[in-house]
């Protein structure tokens, strides 16, 4: 489960990455942010599946 803290951290990382690049493309930055959030969500689901497998 993604809470506000995780989303805030991902958003700040994305804003920093966007700010430090030469090419300021908001569309690609948004895609990267959504991909990053999806990866965290998949990791959470994998961890839950691991708990089920262990027990």
N, C-alpha and C positions, 0 to 999 in steps of 0.2 A: 504494500500500500504506500502510495506516495503522499507524504504530508506536505504542509506548506513550506517547511524548512528545506526539504529536498528540492522542491520546485524553485524556491528562492535561490538556492545555491546554483542550480543549473542555469537559471536566468542570468544571474550575475556573472557566471563563467562565460556565458554566451555574449553578454554585453561587453565584457572585457576583451574577448577575442575579436568581436566586431570592431571595437574601438582601436585596437592595435594593428589591424590590417590596413593596407593601402586601399584596397577595393571595398568600399562601403555598400554592400549589397544586402538589403534587408530580407529579400526573399530567400536567398541561400542561407542566411543566418537563422531565419525562422525554421527552415527545413532541418538544419543541423540541430537546433534546439529540440524539435519534435522527435528527431531520431534519438537524441540523447535521453529524452524522457522515456521513450519506448524501450530503450536498452535497460534503463533502471527498472522499469516495470517488469520486463522479462527476467531480470536477475532476481527480483522479489518472488516471482512465480516459481522460478527454479529452486530457490531456497525453501519455499513452502513444500515443493515436491520432494526435496531432499529430507525434510523433517518427516514426511509421511513414509518415505522409504526406510528411514532409520527405525521408526517405531513399529 
